[in-house]
Amino acid sequence: SSDLSTSQSLSFVTTTSMRDMGQLVDRFRATNRLSLKAYKQLSSVLTKARKAEASGDDGRAVRHLRTFVSRATDGSHVRVANERSVLERDGNAVIGSISGDAVLPRAVNG
């Protein structure tokens, strides 16, 4: 008998939005995975980014989102590595979608 194997490729992209990010920050705060101070800082800069995007100032929105990512990845603000990584991933995804530099889908072989 012959040994047959198949290979399949799957591409995927994680999508998110500033609204989704705000809900995530709210959920992290509600479950005590963010301190009140970190929550206020992240929410404040996210609100500024949303207002900038709504007014059509994409450059300012991206600058605020970069600040969000910087604060989200700071261990003194967000203590749990998993939360830092999720907020960083989502922040960078939204920056990419606004600036037109969205990350290409990555292939998963299985």
NORRAQUI-V720721 format. One record per backbone hydrogen bond with DSSP energy under -0.5 kcal/mol. NH is the residue of the N-H (numbers start at 1). CO is the residue of the C=O. If there is no record, write none. Layout:
# NORRAQUI-V720721
NH/CO ; NH/CO
This chain:
# NORRAQUI-V720721
4/2 ; 10/108 ; 12/106 ; 15/13 ; 21/17 ; 22/18 ; 23/19 ; 24/20 ; 25/21 ; 26/22 ; 27/23 ; 28/24 ; 29/25 ; 30/26 ; 31/27 ; 32/29 ; 33/28 ; 34/28 ; 35/77 ; 39/35 ; 40/36 ; 41/37 ; 42/38 ; 43/39 ; 44/40 ; 45/41 ; 46/42 ; 47/43 ; 48/44 ; 49/45 ; 50/46 ; 51/47 ; 52/48 ; 53/49 ; 54/50 ; 55/51 ; 56/53 ; 57/52 ; 58/56 ; 61/57 ; 62/58 ; 63/59 ; 64/60 ; 65/61 ; 66/62 ; 67/63 ; 68/64 ; 69/65 ; 70/66 ; 71/67 ; 72/68 ; 73/69 ; 74/71 ; 75/73 ; 77/74 ; 78/74 ; 79/77 ; 81/79 ; 84/80 ; 85/81 ; 86/82 ; 87/83 ; 88/84 ; 89/85 ; 90/86 ; 91/87 ; 92/88 ; 93/89 ; 94/90 ; 95/91 ; 96/92 ; 97/93 ; 98/94 ; 99/95 ; 100/96 ; 101/96 ; 102/96 ; 106/12 ; 108/10 ; 109/107 ; 110/8
